[in-house]
Amino acid sequence: MGLFGVGLPSFGNSIAAWVCGILGLAGILSIMFTSSSRLDRKQAEKYGGQPAFDEWRARVAASVIPFVR
């Protein structure tokens, strides 16, 4: 996301640059959310029911973006 933000000034009026930049950002975010969701489920299956994991899970809002589950 940082590279997208830094590259914004160089996009200018180029439609292709904007489309590629937005599609790339959407693809990366999709991969991040999908993989973190899958990892959360695997960890819940493996460690669920253990007091330390349950306590941690109650404190942590989300894997990728805070305050969003």
C-alpha positions in Angstrom: 0.0 0.0 0.0 2.9 2.3 0.7 4.3 1.8 -2.8 0.9 2.6 -4.3 0.8 5.9 -2.2 4.3 6.9 -3.2 3.6 6.2 -6.9 0.4 8.2 -7.0 2.1 11.4 -8.2 3.7 9.6 -11.1 0.4 8.3 -12.4 -0.7 11.7 -13.8 -3.4 11.4 -16.4 -2.4 7.9 -17.5 -5.5 5.7 -17.4 -3.4 2.6 -17.8 -1.2 3.5 -14.8 -4.3 4.1 -12.6 -6.0 0.9 -13.7 -2.8 -1.2 -13.2 -2.1 0.4 -9.8 -5.6 -0.1 -8.5 -5.7 -3.7 -9.7 -2.4 -4.4 -8.2 -3.4 -2.9 -4.9 -6.7 -4.8 -4.9 -4.9 -8.1 -5.7 -2.4 -7.7 -2.9 -5.1 -6.8 -0.4 -7.2 -9.8 -1.5 -4.2 -12.1 -1.0 -3.5 -10.6 2.4 -7.1 -10.9 3.6 -7.6 -14.4 2.2 -4.4 -15.8 3.6 -4.8 -14.2 7.1 -8.4 -15.5 7.3 -7.2 -19.0 6.4 -4.4 -18.8 9.0 -6.8 -17.6 11.7 -9.0 -20.6 11.1 -6.1 -23.0 11.1 -4.8 -21.5 14.4 -8.3 -21.7 15.9 -8.5 -25.4 15.0 -5.1 -26.2 16.4 -4.9 -23.9 19.5 -8.6 -23.2 20.3 -9.5 -24.1 23.8 -6.1 -23.3 25.2 -6.3 -20.4 27.7 -3.4 -18.5 26.3 -4.7 -18.6 22.7 -8.3 -17.7 23.7 -7.0 -14.8 25.8 -4.9 -13.6 22.9 -7.7 -14.0 20.4 -10.0 -11.9 22.6 -7.5 -9.1 22.7 -6.5 -9.0 19.0 -9.1 -7.3 16.8 -7.8 -8.6 13.4 -4.9 -10.0 11.6 -4.5 -7.5 8.8 -6.3 -4.2 9.7 -6.8 -3.3 13.3 -10.4 -2.8 14.5 -11.8 -4.8 11.5 -12.7 -8.5 12.0 
